[in-house]
Amino acid sequence: MAVEGLVIRATGSWYEVIGTDGERLRCRIRGRLRLRGVRSTNPVVVGDTVHCERGEQDEWTICDIAPRRNYVIRRASNLSKESHIIAANIDRAMVVVTLVEPVTALEFVDRFLVTCEAYKVPVTILLAKIDLLADAAEAVAEFHHTYEAAGYEVIDISATEGIGVERVREMLAGKVTLLSGNSGVGKSTLVSRIDPSLDIRTGEISESFHKGKHTTTFSTMYPMEGGGYIIDTPGIKGFGLIDIDERELWHYFPEMISCAGECRFYNCTHTHEPGCAVCEAVKEGRIAFSRYESYLKILDDDDKYRK
């Protein structure tokens, strides 16, 4: 017996699949699929459409994976592999960012945005814990300017106060949405506020290191009451890029694309060349220095930026 289904949970050793009839199946994967995913830590990921077969002892096995239309990928922290796919077949990604308790590094944000651009995943930035930023209006305004000038939507939210929650809920309806960010930024709390029926664990901030404690162990896809799915991911400390040619990196910074055509040289790297319109835009403040700095760091030492 064979069925088609959607992978909603992937632990690396077994997978939970929802069949077309709504039945939940606990599956292993066929050996050849592991070999196919030799460059990745996870050959089957949340969001995959798979074909499953039931064996003689009612054990289900994933025997094939449908082609993915997109995915979000990062460099694996396991040095024996090359990449780790976070989720596949996504309608939208949302990256949760905090300016306090904990502070999200802008380079992390920029790396996440680059991989979404590279794999054609629309992305929205959620500026969380906005209720804690009443005395930081200037920092909030600067953050909005930096990323809205680059073409991204930034939504202020507070899961505890309910700020922005309804707007996010409306964006999730009927869509498959990946929710990502560092540990402690409030992803699980936000999901629970959006749909209280979901059993999402929440954690707190570690006082000793002022960093978030992990609450989500594996990426999990949850069906929403209003339709659609939300993918809750483990907190990510860093975001190493993979499979992006350094000569094409600037293509994934939308604000660079808008002015790169004015550069003197067609093969400008936007680092040192005379007549570089991108460098001029940075000097004039039309491109945020923090974004340009992230671009240079990615070019310079991506091998050092892993977990």
N, C-alpha and C positions, 0 to 999 in steps of 0.2 A: 504494500500500500504506500502510495506517495502523495504528499500534499505540499502546497506552497504556503509559505508563511513569512512573517515579519519578525526579525530578531529584536527583542525588546530588552534583553539583558545578556551581557557577555562577560564571563569571569575568566576566560582563558582555558578553563578545563571543561566547562559545560555552558550551554546556551539555552535561554528561554525564548521560545518562538510562539507567536500567536498565529494559529492557522486561519485560513479564510472563513472557517465556521466558528471562530472565536475560541476554539479550544487551545489551551496552553500546553505546549510540549517541552519537555526537558530533553535536550539533544546533546550528543557529542558530534564531532566533525570527522569526516573521512580523512584518512591519512594523506591522500594526494592533495587535499586542500591545504594542509599544513605545508607541504612542499611548495605549493603555488605561492604561499605567502612567506617564502623564505626571507625576503627583504623586510618583512614587517613582523612586529611582535604579535600581531593579531590578524590572522587571515580572514576571520569572520568578525564583523563589528555590528554594534547597535545601529539599526536603520537599514541593514541589508535585507533584501528580499531573497529568500533561500528556498530550495527544494529539499524536502525531508522524506526519508523512507523509514518505515517501521520494520524492525527485524523480527526474528522468530520469538524472542522473549519480550516483545512489546517495548523494546528499546529503540528510540528514535535516533537517526543519524542524518546530519546535514550532508548532502551529497553534491550540491552544486549551489553557486551564488549567481544571481542575476547581475548584469552589468550595472555599475554605479553611475548615477548621473553627476554626482559630486561627492566630496567628502572634506573633512577638516583633518589635517595631518600635522604631526610635529616630529622632531627628531626624538628617537627613543632614548630614554635614560639608560636602558640596558645596552652596553657598548657592543654586545655580540650581534645586535640587530641594527638596522638602519632607521626604521621609522615606526611610528605608532599612530594608527588612524583612530581618531577619537569617536567619530560617528560618520555615517554615510546617508546620502539621499535626503538632504536637509533643505527645507524651504527658506529658513532664516537662522542665523546665529545671533545670539545676544551675549555680549561680554559684560560681566558685572565688574565695575571698577569702584574702588573706595579711595578717598583722599585722606581718611583717618581710620584707625582701628580695624584693619591694618591699612598701610599705604600701598596702593598698587603702583608698581614701577611703570612709567610711561613706555619704556622700551618693551615691556611685556605686552602692553596694549597694542603697540605698533606692530609687533611680530604677529600677534593674533590677526590683526587687520590685514597684514600682508598675505598670510596663508588663505584667508577668506577671499581676498581679491584674486589670488592665483588660481583658486579652484572654483571661482564663480559662485560663491555663497554670499548672498546679501547679509549685511551685518548691521546691528544697532548696538549702540553703547548705552548701558544703564549705569548712571552715576548714583550709586547706592549710599544709604545712610545719610541722606541729605539733611535729615533732622539734626545731625550732629555738626552741621556746617553753617549754623546761623551766624557765627562770627568770622566766617571765611568766604564772604561774598566775592572778594576779589579773586581768590583761587578758583572758585566755582566758575566765575565769568571767564577766566583765562582758559580753563579746561574746555568750556563750551566753544570758545572762539577757536582754539587750536583744532578741534576735531570737526566742528561744523564748517570751518573754512576749507577743510580737506574733503568735505562732502558727506560727512557721516551725521546721522541723527543721534542726538544725545538726549536721553530722557532722565530727569531727576526722579529718584524713587526713594521711598522709605518703607520697607516691609512692615516695620513695627507701627508706623503712623498711618499706613495706607496711602501714602503719597505716590501717585503715578501707577498704582497697582491696577486700576481699572483700564488704563490705557494699554498697559502691557497685556492684560487679559484679552483685550480686543484684538491685539496683534497676533496672539497665539491661536485664536479660534480657527479651526479647520486646517491648521498648518503643522508641519513637523519642525520644531524649533529646538536648536541646541543652545543650552545655557551653560556658559563657561566662565572661569575666573579663578583667582587665587583662593586658597583656603581662608575662611573667615570673612569673606565679603558678603555673605548672606544669601547664597543661591538657594539653599534648601529652605530657609525661612521664607524667601520670596515665593517659591513654588507652593509651599503650604498655605500662604496667604491668598494666592491666586485660586487655588483649588483645595480647600480644607479636607476634602475627602481623600486626598493622597497621603500615603504613609511615608513621609519624608523625614529622616532624622535631622535634627539641628544640633549645632555645637556652639562652643564659645571661643573667646580669644584667650590664648595662652598669655598670662601676665608676664612670665619670665622672658619670653622672646617677643611679645607683642605681635604674635602671628596667629593665624587661624589654625584651629585643630581640624583635622580631616573628619568629615562626617559621612561622605559618600565614598564607598570603597571601589565600586565598579560603576561604569556608565550604565544608566538604566533609562529606558523609555517608558513614560507614563501616559496612558490615555487620559485626555482631559474631558471633564463633564460636558463642556461646550463644544466638543469635537476637536480633533487634532491630537498631537502628541507633544510632550515636552521631554527633552533628553537632559537629565541631570548628570553632571560629570564630576569625577573626583577633583578636588582642588589642585590646580597646577601651579607650581612654583615658577617655572620658566617656560619658554616656548622657543626651542631650537628649530630653525627652519630647515627644510630638506627639499631636494629636487627643484630648487629655484636657481637658475643661472644668474650669477652676479651681474652679467651684462644686461639682464632683463629686470633686475630688481626694481629699478625706478618706475617701471610700468605699473607696479603695484602700490605706488604712492600717488593717488589721483591728483593731488595738487601739483605734483611734478609734471605729470602728463600735460596739464593745462598750459605750461610755459616752456617745456623742453623743446618744442618745435622752433623756438626763437634762438636756440643755442647756435654758436658760430660753426661748430663741427657736428656732423650728423651722428658720429659715434661718440659723442661726449659722455663721459662717465659721471659728470656733475660732481666732481671732487676737486679738480685743480685747473681745468682747462680755461684759457682766456676766452672771454665772450660767452661764458656759461650763464644762460638766463635763469637757471635754477639757483645758482649761487647768488645771483643778483637779487632774486626774489627773497632769499633768506635774509640778505643784508637789509632789504627794505621792509622786512616784516610781513611780507605777503605769504611766506611759508614759515611756519613756526620752527624756531631753532631746535626745539626738542624733537620734532619729527625728522628734521634733517640730521640731527645727531644720531637718532636711531638708525637711519639709513647708513650712515658712515660706520657705525658699530657693527651692523649686520655684515657689511662688506669686509670689515677688518678682522673680526674674530668670532665668527659664528660657531666654529668648532669648540669654543670654550663655553658656549651657552647651551647647556643641555637640560638638566632636569627642571 
